[in-house]
Amino acid sequence: MRVLITGAAGFLGSHLCDRFVADGHDVIGMDNLITGELGNIAHLEGRKEFTYVRHDVSTFIAVDGPLDAVLHFASPASPVDYLKFPIQTLKVGALGTHNALGLAMAKGARFFLASTSEVYGDPEVHPQPETYWGHVNPVGPRGVYDEAKRFGEAMTMAYHYYHGLDTRIVRIFNTYGPRMRAQDGRVVSNFIVQALRGEPLTVYGDGSQSRSFCYVDDLIEGIVRLFERGDADPTNVGNPREFTVLELAKLVLEKSGAKSEIVFEPLPTDDPRQRRPDISRARSLLQWEPYVPLEEGLERTIAHFRKTVTD
Ligand SMILES: NC(=O)c1ccc[n+]([C@@H]2O[C@H](COP(=O)([O-])OP(=O)(O)OC[C@H]3O[C@@H](n4cnc5c(N)ncnc54)[C@H](O)[C@@H]3O)[C@@H](O)[C@H]2O)c1
């Protein structure tokens, strides 16, 4: 297969490029580096199966030659990033998705959208099945991301029903692992970086809010299975095992051997209280479930950050 992956220089996009290249496919990785880093795909440079193209996918996308698939992963994804780039986030979720869909149509390619658990907002249903419509504040600080992704999903379904395009939508829940950026403001990378620097670990609120964390290798396996044998309806992929933020902080201290203290700060606006995927659909449709325990995933991620974090 010959595939286009947008957001290729990002955390997930780069792991996806690795997987498709390893599976014997030709990959065009596209990115404008707004939040990504070329270092994430530097090891693919020079491989004949991989081509990097610098391009903003919110503008028209031109690719020469045939394409079998378009996997649209480009978008700022962490709250720090989408608050810094609110308009670009809305544009890549709306215009970028439209451009990527148009390209898939023109090439007769399968289209795959990276959506998010944020489409559920601050959920009133727990855990969240794909049938839950969500509880989103469109004008809150997270609205730029949540609504862009909701629009992207609606656009993808419209292309599927109106044009008969072969499409997939994955709703990704919190994922962590090597190549997350130190400064992206996500809770796992925050805690690890603070621990490795010997700084206090910052917990927002009392730390009783729950999160579920999926190790990147598990997520990529779920994505590949959805791509290969899924259908057009949105599918949750994430780890349903729930931890409180305070439990995570303590585990990071244990695994890193850091002696930092834990400090508490006010909860940001619209921070979801609970987030946990119902993965019944992925289990039955894809025979997928995560297998890397948080303890092991944290060890691998801390090892990665030890190489990159300097004070
Ligand atoms: N990491 C997670 O836990 C998570 C959770 C839910 C959804 N997602 C989704 O997965 C995708 C990848 O997220 P990530 O964590 O790898 O984020 P990331 O910021 O590491 O990667 C996103 C990449 O997209 C690129 N990009 C952004 N706008 C672009 C544009 N207009 N044109 C070209 N490239 C552009 C960035 O430069 C970056 O390399 C995103 O769509 C995100 O919404 C991620």
The ligand as an SDF file (V2000), in Angstrom:
LIG
                    3D

 44 48  0  0  0  0  0  0  0  0999 V2000
   -2.0230   11.8640   22.2460 N   0  0  0  0  0  0  0  0  0  0  0  0
   -3.2540   11.6230   22.6680 C   0  0  0  0  0  0  0  0  0  0  0  0
   -3.4440   11.1710   23.8090 O   0  0  0  0  0  0  0  0  0  0  0  0
   -4.4380   11.8820   21.7690 C   0  0  0  0  0  0  0  0  0  0  0  0
   -5.7230   11.7010   22.3020 C   0  0  0  0  0  0  0  0  0  0  0  0
   -6.8160   11.9110   21.4810 C   0  0  0  0  0  0  0  0  0  0  0  0
   -6.6470   12.2700   20.1560 C   0  0  0  0  0  0  0  0  0  0  0  0
   -5.4020   12.4550   19.6640 N   0  0  0  0  0  0  0  0  0  0  0  0
   -5.3120   12.8670   18.2500 C   0  0  0  0  0  0  0  0  0  0  0  0
   -4.2380   12.2090   17.6040 O   0  0  0  0  0  0  0  0  0  0  0  0
   -3.6080   13.0830   16.6680 C   0  0  0  0  0  0  0  0  0  0  0  0
   -2.1340   13.1830   16.9710 C   0  0  0  0  0  0  0  0  0  0  0  0
   -1.9480   13.6820   18.2850 O   0  0  0  0  0  0  0  0  0  0  0  0
   -0.4950   13.7480   18.9490 P   0  0  0  0  0  0  0  0  0  0  0  0
   -0.6590   13.4460   20.3830 O   0  0  0  0  0  0  0  0  0  0  0  0
    0.4590   12.9460   18.1400 O   0  0  0  0  0  0  0  0  0  0  0  0
   -0.1800   15.2980   18.8020 O   0  0  0  0  0  0  0  0  0  0  0  0
    1.1330   16.0270   18.2790 P   0  0  0  0  0  0  0  0  0  0  0  0
    0.9680   17.4720   18.5260 O   0  0  0  0  0  0  0  0  0  0  0  0
    2.3450   15.3590   18.8420 O   0  0  0  0  0  0  0  0  0  0  0  0
    1.0890   15.7270   16.7430 O   0  0  0  0  0  0  0  0  0  0  0  0
    0.2570   16.4090   15.8420 C   0  0  0  0  0  0  0  0  0  0  0  0
    1.0620   16.6970   14.5870 C   0  0  0  0  0  0  0  0  0  0  0  0
    0.2250   17.3720   13.6510 O   0  0  0  0  0  0  0  0  0  0  0  0
    0.9810   18.4070   13.0490 C   0  0  0  0  0  0  0  0  0  0  0  0
    0.0480   19.4110   12.5320 N   0  0  0  0  0  0  0  0  0  0  0  0
   -0.8390   20.1790   13.2340 C   0  0  0  0  0  0  0  0  0  0  0  0
   -1.5220   20.9850   12.4170 N   0  0  0  0  0  0  0  0  0  0  0  0
   -1.0720   20.7230   11.1580 C   0  0  0  0  0  0  0  0  0  0  0  0
   -1.3910   21.2240    9.8750 C   0  0  0  0  0  0  0  0  0  0  0  0
   -2.3120   22.1920    9.7000 N   0  0  0  0  0  0  0  0  0  0  0  0
   -0.7390   20.7260    8.7930 N   0  0  0  0  0  0  0  0  0  0  0  0
    0.1890   19.7430    8.9430 C   0  0  0  0  0  0  0  0  0  0  0  0
    0.5500   19.2280   10.1330 N   0  0  0  0  0  0  0  0  0  0  0  0
   -0.0850   19.7180   11.2280 C   0  0  0  0  0  0  0  0  0  0  0  0
    1.8660   18.9170   14.1720 C   0  0  0  0  0  0  0  0  0  0  0  0
    2.9780   19.6520   13.7290 O   0  0  0  0  0  0  0  0  0  0  0  0
    2.2580   17.6090   14.8520 C   0  0  0  0  0  0  0  0  0  0  0  0
    3.4200   17.0470   14.3050 O   0  0  0  0  0  0  0  0  0  0  0  0
   -4.3390   14.4320   16.7730 C   0  0  0  0  0  0  0  0  0  0  0  0
   -5.2980   14.5080   15.7430 O   0  0  0  0  0  0  0  0  0  0  0  0
   -5.0110   14.3420   18.1230 C   0  0  0  0  0  0  0  0  0  0  0  0
   -6.1810   15.1210   18.1590 O   0  0  0  0  0  0  0  0  0  0  0  0
   -4.2990   12.2880   20.4430 C   0  0  0  0  0  0  0  0  0  0  0  0
  1  2  1  0
  2  3  2  0
  2  4  1  0
  4  5  1  0
  4 44  2  0
  5  6  2  0
  6  7  1  0
  7  8  2  0
  8  9  1  0
  8 44  1  0
  9 10  1  0
  9 42  1  0
 10 11  1  0
 11 12  1  0
 11 40  1  0
 12 13  1  0
 13 14  1  0
 14 15  2  0
 14 16  1  0
 14 17  1  0
 17 18  1  0
 18 19  2  0
 18 20  1  0
 18 21  1  0
 21 22  1  0
 22 23  1  0
 23 24  1  0
 23 38  1  0
 24 25  1  0
 25 26  1  0
 25 36  1  0
 26 27  1  0
 26 35  1  0
 27 28  2  0
 28 29  1  0
 29 30  1  0
 29 35  2  0
 30 31  1  0
 30 32  2  0
 32 33  1  0
 33 34  2  0
 34 35  1  0
 36 37  1  0
 36 38  1  0
 38 39  1  0
 40 41  1  0
 40 42  1  0
 42 43  1  0
M  CHG  2   8   1  16  -1
M  END
$$$$
